[in-house]
Amino acid sequence: MKTPPEGLPIYRVLTGPDDARFCHRVSEALALGYVLHGSPSVTFNGETVIVAQAVIWPVIQ
């Protein structure tokens, strides 16, 4: 597949609380064919650990 399914962009940043739901969202993106881009970023908002992970669609040239 040359483009992401369902009209998704080739670059996405997934963010959310560091929990199983976030891990499932990243796993779903990988199952669709996205690949991780860089390391995850983690911060603390005073109550919850928040994570961000960029994923990109591999471009075949």
C-alpha positions as CSV (number, residue, x, y, z in Angstrom):
1,M,0.0,0.0,0.0
2,K,1.5,3.3,-1.1
3,T,-0.6,5.6,1.1
4,P,-2.0,5.1,4.6
5,P,-5.5,3.6,4.9
6,E,-8.6,5.5,5.6
7,G,-7.2,8.8,4.5
8,L,-4.8,9.0,7.4
9,P,-1.8,11.3,7.1
10,I,1.7,10.0,6.5
11,Y,3.0,11.6,9.7
12,R,1.1,11.3,13.0
13,V,1.9,12.1,16.6
14,L,0.0,9.9,19.1
15,T,-0.4,11.4,22.5
16,G,-2.1,10.5,25.7
17,P,-1.8,9.2,29.3
18,D,0.8,6.4,29.7
19,D,-1.6,3.6,30.0
20,A,-2.7,0.4,28.1
21,R,-5.0,2.4,25.9
22,F,-2.1,4.5,24.6
23,C,0.0,1.4,24.0
24,H,-2.9,-0.2,22.0
25,R,-3.2,3.0,19.9
26,V,0.5,2.8,19.0
27,S,0.2,-1.0,18.4
28,E,-2.8,-0.4,16.0
29,A,-0.8,2.2,14.1
30,L,2.1,-0.3,13.7
31,A,-0.3,-3.0,12.6
32,L,-1.6,-0.7,9.9
33,G,1.9,-0.3,8.5
34,Y,3.2,2.8,10.2
35,V,6.8,2.7,11.7
36,L,8.0,4.5,14.8
37,H,9.8,7.8,14.2
38,G,12.2,8.7,16.9
39,S,11.9,8.0,20.6
40,P,8.8,8.6,22.7
41,S,8.6,11.8,24.7
42,V,7.3,11.7,28.3
43,T,6.1,14.5,30.6
44,F,4.2,14.8,33.8
45,N,1.3,17.2,34.1
46,G,1.2,17.1,37.9
47,E,-1.3,14.3,37.9
48,T,-0.6,11.9,35.0
49,V,2.4,10.8,32.9
50,I,1.7,11.9,29.3
51,V,3.5,10.3,26.4
52,A,3.9,11.2,22.7
53,Q,5.1,8.9,19.9
54,A,5.5,10.0,16.3
55,V,4.8,7.4,13.6
56,I,5.4,7.7,9.9
57,W,4.1,5.9,6.8
58,P,7.1,4.3,5.0
59,V,7.4,5.9,1.6
60,I,8.6,3.5,-1.1
61,Q,10.4,5.3,-3.9
